[in-house]
Amino acid sequence: MEKTTQKQRTETTTLPKREFTVKAGRSEIKIGTGHDLAVISGPCVIDSKELVMKTAKALVEITQRLGVGLIFKSSYEKDNRGSEKNWAGPMANDGLKILADVRKEFGVPVLTDIHRHEDIELVAEHVDVLQIPAYMCQQTSLVIACGKTGKPVNVKKGQFLAPENMDGAVSKIRSTGNDNILLTERGACFGYNRLVADMRSIPIMQSLGVPACFDATHVIRLYGISSADPAGGEPRFVPHLTLAAVAAGADALFLETHPEPMSAKCDAASQLNLKHYESLMRMAIDVRKAIKTPENVGLMQLS
């Protein structure tokens, strides 16, 4: 009688050690193994200095009250717009000064998108984290140049890439000697004009040895419809996706937020209303307490 060999299958996930560190003013934010949930938040783009300072003040008060590390986010320029008539931001000369004022006033690190190689040196002087937009995540010269600054780098995963394919961006940045890398999931293409969130991307990207962040406020955007149109997004699903990501073991959250979303000059239909921010973060913290650590999810244990 032939001896049968029992088939083996992989039933658990073991995550490697990973850490992303940002220091600025009175703050040091650590994301990854052994660290609490952190958040990257702010208006999509700098609508005005007044709006940015008002939102930053509110976010700092909320996150300090909850004991959550905050990296403030707003873009001085949004180059990926549906029309040449859309607001592109105050641009570098004025916008970067506003972000530097946020850091000085509130003592929190700031993050902004960067679109082109020639802006990198100036941007690195004013902010604490350089963010590579999703559409630019495979732009080798841009990714490497950001890595060479020595600044922490957050790379948004392209909608067109599988999470394991982000090893290319990670390798490019590490080739510069910079290992301070964060990867952010923001949805995957599902046919035309719609994104879906695959929660498997969180442990897959963590397996690359870097922390994984989750951005629900871009997953729910409905492309092909102007973001100025309320039909251009489904913000009612931001809580569902955010809490699912925390349960799946996300190391950090990315939540664009605005005090009056439909007056925003970019992503009006998808940003989280600031009035809902604290309640959502409280729920996220409770979910994180339930799983204890991201490592426990893949090992199916609560020890």
Backbone as CSV, one residue per row, in Angstrom:
resi,resn,N_x,N_y,N_z,CA_x,CA_y,CA_z,C_x,C_y,C_z
1,MET,0.851,-1.191,0.000,0.000,0.000,0.000,0.889,1.243,0.000
2,GLU,0.536,2.191,-0.846,1.335,3.404,-0.904,1.115,4.261,0.333
3,LYS,2.231,4.849,0.817,2.157,5.714,1.979,1.766,7.125,1.508
4,THR,0.732,7.667,2.130,0.283,9.002,1.738,0.998,10.060,2.580
5,THR,1.378,11.134,1.935,2.021,12.250,2.633,0.983,13.307,2.963
6,GLN,0.933,13.682,4.235,-0.050,14.679,4.650,0.315,16.042,4.071
7,LYS,-0.649,16.676,3.484,-0.409,17.998,2.920,-0.281,19.029,4.033
8,GLN,0.648,19.975,3.827,0.869,21.032,4.803,0.324,22.350,4.259
9,ARG,-0.183,23.148,5.138,-0.656,24.469,4.721,-0.238,25.506,5.763
10,THR,-0.124,26.736,5.324,0.248,27.827,6.219,-1.000,28.361,6.895
11,GLU,-1.007,28.369,8.207,-2.206,28.749,8.948,-2.015,29.988,9.816
12,THR,-0.785,30.439,9.993,-0.535,31.619,10.810,0.418,32.566,10.086
13,THR,0.486,33.773,10.574,1.364,34.787,9.999,2.263,35.349,11.086
14,THR,3.553,35.307,10.856,4.512,35.869,11.797,5.085,37.146,11.199
15,LEU,4.973,38.241,11.921,5.418,39.532,11.411,6.834,39.852,11.866
16,PRO,7.656,40.409,10.976,9.007,40.809,11.365,8.974,42.100,12.173
17,LYS,10.063,42.393,12.865,10.166,43.644,13.605,10.194,44.793,12.609
18,ARG,9.509,45.873,12.934,9.417,47.018,12.034,9.224,48.291,12.852
19,GLU,9.815,49.381,12.395,9.671,50.641,13.133,9.831,51.841,12.211
20,PHE,9.002,52.833,12.448,9.027,54.111,11.743,9.043,55.180,12.820
21,THR,10.029,56.070,12.799,10.193,57.066,13.859,10.248,58.469,13.280
22,VAL,9.483,59.361,13.898,9.473,60.767,13.491,9.665,61.631,14.733
23,LYS,10.615,62.534,14.667,10.863,63.465,15.769,10.656,64.885,15.275
24,ALA,9.959,65.680,16.094,9.750,67.087,15.749,9.260,67.831,16.975
25,GLY,9.855,68.981,17.234,9.400,69.799,18.349,9.379,69.016,19.636
26,ARG,8.216,68.968,20.257,8.065,68.257,21.535,7.607,66.812,21.340
27,SER,7.540,66.367,20.100,6.961,65.055,19.816,7.973,64.072,19.241
28,GLU,7.809,62.820,19.629,8.491,61.710,18.971,7.452,60.629,18.754
29,ILE,7.182,60.337,17.507,6.172,59.344,17.157,6.872,58.076,16.693
30,LYS,6.550,56.964,17.329,7.084,55.668,16.917,5.923,54.793,16.468
31,ILE,6.068,54.207,15.292,5.028,53.365,14.709,5.629,52.001,14.395
32,GLY,4.930,50.950,14.788,5.416,49.609,14.468,5.443,48.685,15.659
33,THR,6.354,47.735,15.649,6.421,46.689,16.666,6.534,47.280,18.072
34,GLY,5.621,46.877,18.937,5.668,47.294,20.325,5.135,48.687,20.594
35,HIS,4.597,49.354,19.568,4.130,50.731,19.752,2.621,50.830,19.550
36,ASP,2.040,51.858,20.159,0.597,52.064,20.073,0.193,52.562,18.687
37,LEU,-1.094,52.521,18.451,-1.660,53.037,17.215,-1.376,54.535,17.095
38,ALA,-0.967,54.978,15.918,-0.726,56.393,15.644,-1.608,56.817,14.476
39,VAL,-1.659,58.135,14.214,-2.541,58.621,13.156,-1.892,59.761,12.380
40,ILE,-2.119,59.749,11.071,-1.714,60.837,10.179,-3.004,61.526,9.751
41,SER,-3.149,62.812,10.084,-4.415,63.492,9.809,-4.232,64.967,9.505
42,GLY,-5.208,65.497,8.769,-5.268,66.910,8.435,-6.060,67.082,7.158
43,PRO,-6.270,68.317,6.724,-6.987,68.552,5.465,-6.183,68.040,4.278
44,CYS,-6.885,67.597,3.248,-6.218,67.056,2.061,-5.177,68.030,1.526
45,VAL,-5.598,69.262,1.315,-4.711,70.292,0.773,-4.852,71.542,1.641
46,ILE,-3.861,72.414,1.616,-3.929,73.657,2.368,-4.920,74.586,1.675
47,ASP,-6.121,74.681,2.229,-7.127,75.604,1.687,-6.743,77.047,2.023
48,SER,-6.293,77.238,3.267,-5.866,78.542,3.757,-5.096,78.310,5.050
49,LYS,-4.307,79.292,5.446,-3.575,79.156,6.707,-4.546,79.074,7.872
50,GLU,-5.583,79.869,7.844,-6.552,79.864,8.936,-7.181,78.486,9.109
51,LEU,-7.565,77.878,8.013,-8.198,76.549,8.061,-7.232,75.508,8.602
52,VAL,-5.992,75.549,8.148,-4.993,74.573,8.587,-4.693,74.722,10.077
53,MET,-4.519,75.937,10.538,-4.203,76.148,11.952,-5.389,75.750,12.840
54,LYS,-6.590,76.054,12.397,-7.790,75.675,13.156,-7.908,74.166,13.271
55,THR,-7.689,73.470,12.162,-7.798,72.009,12.162,-6.677,71.381,12.977
56,ALA,-5.473,71.897,12.833,-4.339,71.362,13.595,-4.580,71.495,15.089
57,LYS,-5.081,72.640,15.516,-5.361,72.865,16.939,-6.346,71.826,17.467
58,ALA,-7.416,71.593,16.708,-8.430,70.626,17.131,-7.855,69.211,17.181
59,LEU,-7.072,68.829,16.167,-6.509,67.479,16.122,-5.505,67.254,17.243
60,VAL,-4.713,68.261,17.532,-3.736,68.141,18.625,-4.467,67.954,19.952
61,GLU,-5.512,68.724,20.175,-6.272,68.604,21.425,-6.901,67.219,21.559
62,ILE,-7.481,66.710,20.472,-8.141,65.401,20.516,-7.127,64.281,20.738
63,THR,-6.064,64.271,19.955,-5.091,63.167,20.043,-4.329,63.189,21.369
64,GLN,-4.054,64.374,21.897,-3.398,64.437,23.206,-4.332,63.922,24.285
65,ARG,-5.599,64.234,24.182,-6.588,63.752,25.141,-6.695,62.228,25.107
66,LEU,-6.549,61.659,23.903,-6.689,60.208,23.742,-5.354,59.469,23.880
67,GLY,-4.252,60.204,23.919,-2.938,59.563,24.025,-2.495,58.904,22.738
68,VAL,-2.869,59.498,21.596,-2.519,58.962,20.280,-1.481,59.868,19.625
69,GLY,-0.426,59.276,19.095,0.585,60.054,18.390,0.038,60.595,17.084
70,LEU,0.231,61.896,16.840,-0.302,62.552,15.651,0.810,63.072,14.756
71,ILE,0.714,62.762,13.462,1.512,63.406,12.434,0.528,64.231,11.609
72,PHE,0.713,65.551,11.592,-0.223,66.419,10.879,0.073,66.382,9.391
73,LYS,-0.979,66.256,8.585,-0.828,66.140,7.131,-1.645,67.187,6.397
74,SER,-1.011,67.864,5.456,-1.723,68.667,4.475,-0.767,68.912,3.321
75,SER,-1.294,69.011,2.119,-0.443,69.154,0.948,-0.360,70.610,0.502
76,TYR,0.869,71.067,0.244,1.053,72.422,-0.287,0.712,72.471,-1.767
77,GLU,0.690,71.285,-2.393,0.334,71.190,-3.806,-0.348,69.856,-4.062
78,LYS,-1.410,69.893,-4.864,-2.054,68.666,-5.329,-1.958,68.660,-6.847
79,ASP,-1.022,67.879,-7.354,-0.770,67.873,-8.790,-1.719,66.939,-9.533
80,ASN,-2.281,65.980,-8.823,-3.185,65.011,-9.438,-4.627,65.498,-9.270
81,ARG,-5.075,66.368,-10.161,-6.433,66.893,-10.117,-7.159,66.545,-11.413
82,GLY,-8.479,66.457,-11.331,-9.263,66.058,-12.493,-9.385,67.124,-13.560
83,SER,-9.118,68.384,-13.189,-9.223,69.481,-14.147,-8.133,70.502,-13.867
84,GLU,-7.659,71.164,-14.926,-6.651,72.211,-14.758,-7.220,73.420,-14.022
85,LYS,-8.544,73.498,-13.881,-9.189,74.620,-13.195,-9.279,74.393,-11.686
86,ASN,-9.046,73.163,-11.229,-9.163,72.850,-9.808,-8.032,73.470,-9.000
87,TRP,-8.321,73.767,-7.749,-7.337,74.324,-6.822,-6.177,73.357,-6.659
88,ALA,-4.974,73.845,-6.901,-3.779,72.998,-6.792,-3.025,73.226,-5.499
89,GLY,-3.483,74.198,-4.690,-2.798,74.485,-3.434,-2.040,75.798,-3.509
90,PRO,-1.510,76.249,-2.366,-0.761,77.510,-2.337,0.634,77.399,-2.916
91,MET,1.051,76.174,-3.234,2.378,75.869,-3.786,3.458,76.024,-2.707
92,ALA,4.698,75.702,-3.090,5.759,75.504,-2.111,6.102,76.733,-1.287
93,ASN,6.303,77.869,-1.921,6.798,79.034,-1.188,5.897,79.434,-0.030
94,ASP,4.596,79.456,-0.243,3.664,79.823,0.820,3.227,78.609,1.649
95,GLY,2.951,77.501,0.985,2.426,76.329,1.685,3.379,75.735,2.697
96,LEU,4.652,75.650,2.358,5.620,75.059,3.276,5.813,75.914,4.523
97,LYS,5.675,77.224,4.389,5.765,78.100,5.556,4.606,77.844,6.513
98,ILE,3.431,77.572,5.961,2.265,77.270,6.797,2.480,75.968,7.557
99,LEU,3.010,74.944,6.884,3.276,73.671,7.559,4.340,73.836,8.638
100,ALA,5.352,74.650,8.359,6.380,74.906,9.369,5.783,75.626,10.573
101,ASP,4.796,76.492,10.337,4.120,77.191,11.432,3.321,76.217,12.295
102,VAL,2.724,75.196,11.672,2.004,74.171,12.449,2.967,73.462,13.392
103,ARG,4.119,73.075,12.872,5.112,72.386,13.700,5.575,73.272,14.849
104,LYS,5.828,74.555,14.554,6.311,75.492,15.571,5.258,75.774,16.628
105,GLU,4.015,75.975,16.181,2.931,76.341,17.086,2.488,75.191,17.979
106,PHE,2.399,73.980,17.406,1.806,72.865,18.143,2.794,71.772,18.533
107,GLY,4.022,71.854,18.031,5.046,70.889,18.428,4.825,69.492,17.907
108,VAL,4.091,69.355,16.785,3.853,68.027,16.206,4.575,67.926,14.863
109,PRO,4.958,66.720,14.457,5.576,66.542,13.137,4.561,66.776,12.035
110,VAL,5.053,67.223,10.881,4.169,67.476,9.745,4.624,66.666,8.533
111,LEU,3.667,66.335,7.694,3.877,65.503,6.508,3.222,66.184,5.318
112,THR,3.844,66.067,4.147,3.228,66.581,2.937,3.626,65.735,1.739
113,ASP,2.780,65.769,0.706,3.093,65.096,-0.560,4.229,65.807,-1.268
114,ILE,4.976,65.059,-2.039,5.983,65.655,-2.906,5.840,65.031,-4.286
115,HIS,5.853,65.868,-5.325,5.543,65.396,-6.665,6.726,65.389,-7.623
116,ARG,7.725,66.222,-7.350,8.813,66.341,-8.322,10.169,66.460,-7.640
117,HIS,11.156,65.954,-8.354,12.515,65.856,-7.850,13.064,67.207,-7.417
118,GLU,12.802,68.257,-8.194,13.421,69.550,-7.922,12.895,70.236,-6.664
119,ASP,11.785,69.749,-6.101,11.230,70.350,-4.878,11.762,69.712,-3.604
120,ILE,12.427,68.578,-3.715,12.730,67.770,-2.542,13.562,68.504,-1.502
121,GLU,14.621,69.180,-1.907,15.501,69.848,-0.941,14.750,70.903,-0.136
122,LEU,13.944,71.703,-0.802,13.169,72.743,-0.115,12.138,72.137,0.820
123,VAL,11.427,71.119,0.349,10.389,70.482,1.166,11.004,69.852,2.417
124,ALA,12.130,69.196,2.263,12.783,68.523,3.384,13.205,69.498,4.478
125,GLU,13.394,70.758,4.133,13.768,71.767,5.126,12.596,72.167,6.008
126,HIS,11.376,71.976,5.523,10.201,72.496,6.212,9.322,71.443,6.870
127,VAL,9.423,70.173,6.444,8.548,69.144,6.999,9.359,67.988,7.570
128,ASP,8.661,67.116,8.275,9.329,66.014,8.975,9.196,64.686,8.261
129,VAL,8.159,64.540,7.432,7.936,63.296,6.683,7.640,63.647,5.233
130,LEU,8.327,62.989,4.307,8.053,63.146,2.883,7.099,62.037,2.449
131,GLN,6.037,62.420,1.773,5.069,61.421,1.315,5.091,61.302,-0.199
132,ILE,5.257,60.070,-0.679,5.213,59.784,-2.110,3.778,59.423,-2.480
133,PRO,3.125,60.207,-3.349,1.743,59.890,-3.730,1.650,58.527,-4.420
134,ALA,0.457,57.946,-4.360,0.256,56.600,-4.903,0.657,56.495,-6.367
135,TYR,0.282,57.478,-7.164,0.597,57.422,-8.591,2.096,57.519,-8.860
136,MET,2.861,57.981,-7.861,4.300,58.200,-8.045,5.151,57.140,-7.358
137,CYS,4.527,56.106,-6.803,5.266,55.166,-5.961,6.292,54.335,-6.718
138,GLN,6.194,54.289,-8.052,7.173,53.559,-8.848,8.141,54.498,-9.576
139,GLN,8.078,55.789,-9.259,8.954,56.765,-9.889,10.329,56.681,-9.213
140,THR,11.209,55.881,-9.786,12.472,55.524,-9.134,13.289,56.735,-8.717
141,SER,13.473,57.706,-9.601,14.307,58.862,-9.266,13.730,59.647,-8.095
142,LEU,12.413,59.779,-8.041,11.757,60.502,-6.948,11.904,59.749,-5.628
143,VAL,11.638,58.445,-5.668,11.711,57.626,-4.455,13.125,57.626,-3.882
144,ILE,14.113,57.446,-4.731,15.501,57.414,-4.268,15.934,58.782,-3.740
145,ALA,15.544,59.845,-4.422,15.916,61.184,-3.970,15.310,61.495,-2.604
146,CYS,14.086,61.060,-2.367,13.470,61.254,-1.050,14.228,60.459,0.007
147,GLY,14.610,59.244,-0.329,15.374,58.426,0.610,16.692,59.065,0.978
148,LYS,17.341,59.705,0.021,18.661,60.308,0.252,18.615,61.490,1.209
149,THR,17.448,62.084,1.421,17.353,63.200,2.370,17.565,62.735,3.804
150,GLY,17.365,61.424,4.035,17.444,60.913,5.396,16.167,61.120,6.185
151,LYS,15.198,61.789,5.597,13.916,62.027,6.251,13.066,60.756,6.243
152,PRO,12.185,60.600,7.229,11.210,59.512,7.161,10.366,59.647,5.891
153,VAL,10.056,58.511,5.257,9.312,58.526,4.002,8.074,57.641,4.124
154,ASN,6.922,58.223,3.798,5.679,57.449,3.716,5.334,57.262,2.246
155,VAL,5.213,56.013,1.818,4.884,55.723,0.421,3.455,55.206,0.354
156,LYS,2.598,55.914,-0.393,1.236,55.440,-0.599,1.278,54.333,-1.662
157,LYS,0.643,53.205,-1.365,0.639,52.093,-2.325,-0.222,52.443,-3.535
158,GLY,0.345,52.270,-4.713,-0.418,52.528,-5.930,-1.641,51.640,-6.026
159,GLN,-2.747,52.203,-6.530,-3.987,51.442,-6.694,-3.805,50.283,-7.656
160,PHE,-2.774,50.366,-8.465,-2.512,49.411,-9.535,-1.524,48.330,-9.121
161,LEU,-1.080,48.328,-7.867,-0.073,47.378,-7.413,-0.619,46.403,-6.382
162,ALA,-0.123,45.182,-6.418,-0.366,44.234,-5.336,0.504,44.649,-4.154
163,PRO,0.068,44.398,-2.937,0.848,44.860,-1.781,2.274,44.321,-1.749
164,GLU,2.487,43.077,-2.195,3.845,42.527,-2.182,4.763,43.256,-3.157
165,ASN,4.179,43.909,-4.171,4.996,44.633,-5.136,5.560,45.933,-4.583
166,MET,5.139,46.318,-3.388,5.717,47.501,-2.750,7.131,47.240,-2.256
167,ASP,7.595,46.008,-2.385,8.988,45.720,-2.032,9.942,46.516,-2.915
168,GLY,9.500,46.903,-4.115,10.339,47.702,-4.999,10.630,49.068,-4.407
169,ALA,9.588,49.760,-3.937,9.774,51.079,-3.326,10.605,50.978,-2.059
170,VAL,10.338,49.948,-1.262,11.092,49.758,-0.017,12.570,49.541,-0.320
171,SER,12.854,48.693,-1.302,14.246,48.408,-1.674,14.957,49.656,-2.182
172,LYS,14.269,50.470,-2.962,14.880,51.693,-3.499,15.269,52.657,-2.378
173,ILE,14.375,52.819,-1.416,14.681,53.729,-0.306,15.799,53.165,0.559
174,ARG,15.747,51.864,0.823,16.801,51.243,1.640,18.160,51.314,0.957
175,SER,18.180,51.370,-0.361,19.454,51.441,-1.079,20.205,52.732,-0.773
176,THR,19.491,53.727,-0.257,20.117,55.003,0.103,20.631,55.000,1.536
177,GLY,20.409,53.901,2.249,20.799,53.830,3.658,19.695,54.289,4.598
178,ASN,18.536,54.626,4.040,17.395,55.102,4.832,16.429,53.943,5.048
179,ASP,16.217,53.570,6.300,15.315,52.455,6.618,14.079,52.946,7.357
180,ASN,13.870,54.259,7.369,12.738,54.844,8.095,11.559,55.003,7.130
181,ILE,10.858,53.878,6.912,9.864,53.781,5.840,8.512,53.335,6.390
182,LEU,7.469,53.971,5.897,6.090,53.586,6.202,5.370,53.359,4.879
183,LEU,4.548,52.313,4.810,3.735,52.061,3.621,2.267,52.250,3.967
184,THR,1.535,52.929,3.081,0.123,53.201,3.345,-0.765,52.589,2.269
185,GLU,-1.677,51.755,2.716,-2.687,51.155,1.848,-3.829,52.150,1.654
186,ARG,-4.242,52.373,0.379,-5.334,53.314,0.112,-6.279,52.787,-0.950
187,GLY,-6.330,51.455,-1.051,-7.288,50.848,-1.953,-6.659,50.295,-3.219
188,ALA,-7.381,49.401,-3.869,-6.947,48.779,-5.115,-8.042,48.936,-6.155
189,CYS,-7.652,49.070,-7.410,-8.620,49.272,-8.494,-9.582,48.086,-8.588
190,PHE,-10.843,48.405,-8.720,-11.870,47.388,-8.907,-12.717,47.831,-10.094
191,GLY,-12.264,47.496,-11.286,-12.903,48.023,-12.478,-12.581,49.498,-12.625
192,TYR,-13.434,50.229,-13.316,-13.223,51.657,-13.521,-13.823,52.461,-12.370
193,ASN,-13.088,53.474,-11.919,-13.602,54.514,-11.013,-13.994,54.060,-9.617
194,ARG,-13.597,52.872,-9.234,-13.941,52.419,-7.885,-12.752,51.677,-7.272
195,LEU,-12.592,51.829,-5.969,-11.535,51.144,-5.240,-12.145,50.206,-4.216
196,VAL,-11.406,49.176,-3.873,-11.790,48.288,-2.781,-10.592,48.130,-1.853
197,ALA,-10.876,47.771,-0.622,-9.812,47.564,0.358,-9.635,46.078,0.621
198,ASP,-8.424,45.603,0.433,-8.083,44.212,0.720,-7.250,44.214,1.992
199,MET,-7.829,43.769,3.094,-7.146,43.843,4.383,-5.921,42.928,4.465
200,ARG,-5.807,41.989,3.518,-4.603,41.157,3.491,-3.360,41.995,3.204
201,SER,-3.575,43.169,2.577,-2.426,44.003,2.234,-1.685,44.488,3.474
202,ILE,-2.362,44.555,4.604,-1.705,45.047,5.825,-0.607,44.085,6.281
203,PRO,-0.914,42.810,6.567,0.184,41.906,6.947,1.182,41.652,5.820
204,ILE,0.730,41.710,4.567,1.663,41.495,3.455,2.711,42.596,3.428
205,MET,2.292,43.857,3.568,3.259,44.949,3.571,4.100,44.943,4.843
206,GLN,3.514,44.551,5.960,4.303,44.428,7.186,5.384,43.362,7.049
207,SER,5.122,42.349,6.246,6.100,41.276,6.045,7.357,41.768,5.346
208,LEU,7.286,42.979,4.757,8.456,43.575,4.111,9.382,44.227,5.135
209,GLY,8.989,44.175,6.404,9.829,44.725,7.470,9.592,46.201,7.723
210,VAL,8.427,46.706,7.295,8.072,48.103,7.532,6.652,48.162,8.089
211,PRO,6.332,49.196,8.882,4.967,49.322,9.388,3.987,49.618,8.253
212,ALA,2.734,49.237,8.469,1.676,49.460,7.482,0.610,50.378,8.060
213,CYS,0.263,51.388,7.278,-0.760,52.363,7.633,-1.964,52.141,6.721
214,PHE,-3.158,52.532,7.169,-4.352,52.351,6.347,-5.089,53.668,6.177
215,ASP,-5.437,53.987,4.928,-6.110,55.229,4.573,-7.512,54.926,4.052
216,ALA,-8.518,55.097,4.916,-9.905,54.834,4.508,-10.493,55.989,3.720
217,THR,-9.966,57.192,3.888,-10.589,58.366,3.273,-10.326,58.480,1.780
218,HIS,-9.426,57.655,1.237,-9.258,57.623,-0.214,-9.914,56.381,-0.815
219,VAL,-10.051,55.324,-0.039,-10.710,54.119,-0.568,-12.145,54.436,-0.979
220,ILE,-12.803,55.325,-0.245,-14.234,55.557,-0.472,-14.524,56.655,-1.499
221,ARG,-13.466,57.169,-2.115,-13.632,58.153,-3.191,-14.183,57.449,-4.447
222,LEU,-15.147,58.063,-5.127,-15.710,57.514,-6.360,-15.184,58.345,-7.517
223,TYR,-14.180,57.825,-8.184,-13.518,58.577,-9.247,-14.410,58.681,-10.477
224,GLY,-14.156,59.712,-11.271,-15.000,59.991,-12.422,-16.096,60.975,-12.084
225,ILE,-16.302,61.213,-10.794,-17.240,62.223,-10.307,-16.413,63.263,-9.548
226,SER,-16.665,64.519,-9.784,-15.909,65.573,-9.111,-16.001,65.424,-7.599
227,SER,-14.877,65.655,-6.916,-14.896,65.569,-5.454,-15.696,66.708,-4.836
228,ALA,-16.041,67.727,-5.635,-16.894,68.810,-5.145,-18.363,68.393,-5.122
229,ASP,-18.676,67.275,-5.758,-20.035,66.729,-5.806,-20.184,65.730,-4.661
230,PRO,-21.211,65.862,-3.824,-21.390,64.899,-2.727,-21.438,63.449,-3.185
231,ALA,-21.809,63.227,-4.447,-21.856,61.861,-4.978,-20.472,61.309,-5.281
232,GLY,-19.428,62.127,-5.112,-18.069,61.698,-5.432,-17.380,60.902,-4.350
233,GLY,-18.081,60.585,-3.278,-17.471,59.791,-2.208,-18.520,59.146,-1.325
234,GLU,-18.079,58.197,-0.502,-18.975,57.501,0.424,-18.390,57.545,1.836
235,PRO,-18.291,58.747,2.426,-17.636,58.883,3.729,-18.320,58.116,4.850
236,ARG,-19.573,57.714,4.623,-20.270,56.934,5.654,-19.586,55.595,5.917
237,PHE,-18.735,55.149,4.963,-18.050,53.874,5.142,-16.643,54.013,5.727
238,VAL,-16.206,55.242,5.980,-14.880,55.439,6.575,-14.748,54.706,7.913
239,PRO,-15.739,54.779,8.808,-15.600,54.039,10.081,-15.479,52.533,9.889
240,HIS,-16.263,51.971,8.985,-16.230,50.520,8.785,-14.845,50.070,8.322
241,LEU,-14.294,50.770,7.350,-12.981,50.399,6.821,-11.874,50.659,7.833
242,THR,-11.972,51.772,8.540,-10.950,52.110,9.536,-10.885,51.059,10.633
243,LEU,-12.026,50.684,11.168,-12.045,49.707,12.258,-11.639,48.321,11.773
244,ALA,-12.001,47.986,10.546,-11.579,46.703,9.972,-10.057,46.661,9.850
245,ALA,-9.461,47.785,9.447,-8.011,47.841,9.297,-7.298,47.701,10.632
246,VAL,-7.841,48.333,11.662,-7.243,48.189,12.995,-7.346,46.741,13.453
247,ALA,-8.494,46.119,13.218,-8.677,44.721,13.588,-7.730,43.812,12.812
248,ALA,-7.371,44.212,11.592,-6.451,43.427,10.771,-4.993,43.664,11.157
249,GLY,-4.759,44.616,12.065,-3.411,44.809,12.582,-2.660,46.005,12.039
250,ALA,-3.351,46.997,11.478,-2.660,48.193,10.973,-1.871,48.858,12.098
251,ASP,-0.677,49.323,11.754,0.168,50.004,12.736,-0.241,51.461,12.923
252,ALA,-0.862,52.046,11.913,-1.251,53.451,11.965,-2.446,53.686,11.048
253,LEU,-3.081,54.830,11.231,-4.223,55.216,10.403,-3.919,56.524,9.683
254,PHE,-4.495,56.670,8.512,-4.390,57.892,7.716,-5.813,58.378,7.498
255,LEU,-6.144,59.527,8.080,-7.508,60.041,7.989,-7.481,61.516,7.606
256,GLU,-7.800,61.804,6.356,-7.922,63.213,5.985,-9.205,63.743,6.603
257,THR,-9.105,64.914,7.229,-10.254,65.451,7.954,-10.353,66.953,7.761
258,HIS,-11.574,67.445,7.833,-11.844,68.858,7.541,-13.046,69.301,8.374
259,PRO,-13.026,70.520,8.922,-14.165,70.966,9.738,-15.445,71.171,8.938
260,GLU,-15.332,71.475,7.647,-16.502,71.626,6.772,-16.182,70.950,5.433
261,PRO,-16.270,69.635,5.374,-15.778,68.889,4.207,-16.267,69.398,2.856
262,MET,-17.539,69.726,2.730,-18.047,70.099,1.407,-17.601,71.489,0.965
263,SER,-16.900,72.210,1.849,-16.304,73.478,1.432,-14.831,73.303,1.097
264,ALA,-14.309,72.084,1.268,-12.894,71.829,1.005,-12.588,71.998,-0.475
265,LYS,-11.364,72.454,-0.774,-10.963,72.704,-2.156,-10.447,71.449,-2.855
266,CYS,-10.335,70.344,-2.116,-9.920,69.065,-2.695,-10.512,67.942,-1.855
267,ASP,-10.972,66.895,-2.504,-11.535,65.723,-1.821,-12.662,66.089,-0.851
268,ALA,-13.506,67.028,-1.262,-14.614,67.452,-0.407,-15.568,66.302,-0.093
269,ALA,-15.768,65.413,-1.048,-16.744,64.338,-0.888,-16.235,63.160,-0.062
270,SER,-14.962,63.171,0.285,-14.420,61.979,0.938,-13.732,62.229,2.277
271,GLN,-13.412,63.470,2.600,-12.734,63.708,3.871,-13.674,63.472,5.056
272,LEU,-13.102,63.014,6.166,-13.872,62.790,7.387,-14.231,64.136,8.011
273,ASN,-15.477,64.279,8.407,-15.889,65.499,9.100,-15.222,65.543,10.468
274,LEU,-14.586,66.664,10.780,-13.844,66.798,12.029,-14.713,66.510,13.253
275,LYS,-16.012,66.778,13.159,-16.887,66.555,14.315,-17.012,65.072,14.665
276,HIS,-16.680,64.173,13.714,-16.756,62.732,13.972,-15.396,62.138,14.364
277,TYR,-14.367,62.966,14.342,-13.000,62.453,14.474,-12.764,61.761,15.820
278,GLU,-13.125,62.413,16.907,-12.818,61.844,18.219,-13.562,60.536,18.456
279,SER,-14.827,60.467,18.084,-15.577,59.231,18.330,-15.003,58.075,17.522
280,LEU,-14.583,58.343,16.282,-13.983,57.279,15.479,-12.660,56.829,16.084
281,MET,-11.834,57.771,16.519,-10.557,57.398,17.126,-10.765,56.618,18.416
282,ARG,-11.768,56.954,19.181,-12.045,56.185,20.405,-12.411,54.740,20.076
283,MET,-13.216,54.550,19.038,-13.559,53.194,18.622,-12.327,52.454,18.119
284,ALA,-11.484,53.145,17.368,-10.265,52.519,16.855,-9.356,52.077,17.996
285,ILE,-9.243,52.903,19.014,-8.420,52.560,20.178,-8.992,51.328,20.880
286,ASP,-10.313,51.253,20.983,-10.945,50.090,21.628,-10.682,48.811,20.847
287,VAL,-10.743,48.890,19.514,-10.451,47.707,18.692,-8.994,47.296,18.882
288,ARG,-8.096,48.275,18.911,-6.678,47.959,19.117,-6.467,47.288,20.474
289,LYS,-7.161,47.740,21.487,-7.053,47.113,22.811,-7.546,45.668,22.766
290,ALA,-8.548,45.425,21.940,-9.107,44.076,21.851,-8.119,43.090,21.241
291,ILE,-7.372,43.525,20.215,-6.407,42.603,19.597,-5.053,42.629,20.313
292,LYS,-4.846,43.673,21.116,-3.620,43.904,21.894,-2.441,44.315,21.021
293,THR,-2.028,43.467,20.100,-0.950,43.845,19.169,-1.266,43.279,17.783
294,PRO,-0.757,43.915,16.722,-0.966,43.359,15.376,-0.437,41.938,15.250
295,GLU,0.636,41.628,15.973,1.219,40.279,15.902,0.220,39.215,16.326
296,ASN,-0.628,39.544,17.294,-1.589,38.560,17.803,-2.618,38.137,16.752
297,VAL,-2.925,39.032,15.826,-3.942,38.718,14.821,-3.500,37.533,13.975
298,GLY,-2.279,37.613,13.440,-1.791,36.535,12.568,-1.513,35.235,13.289
299,LEU,-1.198,35.328,14.600,-0.918,34.117,15.372,-2.165,33.579,16.042
300,MET,-3.274,34.335,15.923,-4.545,33.944,16.526,-4.422,33.668,18.010
301,GLN,-3.812,34.653,18.682,-3.669,34.526,20.129,-3.838,35.893,20.771
302,LEU,-4.157,35.889,22.050,-4.341,37.130,22.785,-3.424,37.181,24.002
303,SER,-2.320,36.480,23.944,-1.389,36.472,25.074,-0.554,37.729,25.090
